Amino acid sequence: MSDKTLPDPKEMTFEQAADELEEIVKRIDAGEADLETMMKEHARGQQLVQQCRGLLEEAEQQLKTIEAKELD
């Protein structure tokens, strides 16, 4: 995992972040990397989770706004 080649999680779509997160989980679960690499993977995973949560919250807000307009 090279930080220089990875996109900024804040610029990723939900699907991109979720796909990368899934790959990180697989690599960590395999346990084949050294501790330092797994810690970097974990930190990257946390950033991806934060991005996914943020995007889901935005989508939820948009749905609430749409529903409120439909009820008016």
N, C-alpha and C positions, 0 to 999 in steps of 0.2 A: 504494500500500500504506500504509494508516494503522494504526499500532500500536494505536490506541485501539479500533478496531473488530474486531481479530483476537482469537480465543479463545486462551487460554493453552494452548500445546502439551501441557502436563502434564495437561490435562483433556480432551484429545481422544482419540477411539478410534483404533485403528490405521488404519482405513479413512479417517477424516477427515484424519488427518495425511498419509497417503500421497497422497490426492487433492490436498490443498493443495500438497504437495511437487511433484507432477507438474505442477501449474499454474505453480509458480515456475520449474521447469526449462524449461518452454516459453517463459516470458517472458524468462528470461536467454538462452536459445538464440537467441531472435529478435533480441536485441541492440538493441532499439529504445529502451530507457530510458537515462538518463544513469548515469554511474558511481556516484554516491551512491545512487541507487535500486537499482541492481543489487547493491551491497554490502549494503544493508539486506535485500534479497531473499535474498542468500546467507546472511546471519546467521540469518534466519528459517528458511531451509531446514535449516541445521545443527541448530537446535532441534527441528525436525520429525523429522529423521533420528534424533536422540537419543531422542525419544519412541518412534518406531517400533522402534528397537533394544531399548529397555527393555521394551516390550510383547511383543516376540518372545521375549526372554529369559524373561519371566514365563511365557509360554505353554509354552516348552520345559521349564521347571522343573515346571510342572503335569503335563505329559505324562510326564516322568521319574517323578514321584511316583505317578501312576496306574499306570504300567508296573511299578514296584517293588511296589505293592500287589497287582497281579494275579499277580506271580510268587511271592508269599508263600503 
